[in-house]
Amino acid sequence: MNNDIQIGDRVTLLGLPDWLLHDLPKSEQLELRGFIGHTTVVVDIDLCGYFWLGFAESRETADSLRYSGPSFCVPRESISRRAD
């Protein structure tokens, strides 16, 4: 497994593999493609070596904090590690 990117590293999404998109409805494909070029944090690396990314937002209410949004995995060639 490639160790140049670790959990917690900031990465930029460069692209999405076809296998991730091909069975999704067009609206979800567009939503995920909208994250290309954006930066996020690697939240997990699974046993197959895929990098799990979360593009979510937090919303605070009077008595709770709600975290929602898409998360998905991509292969190493779909991300670039940020230096900052």
Order of alpha helices (4+ residues) and beta strands (2+ residues): beta-alpha-alpha-beta-beta-beta-beta-beta-beta
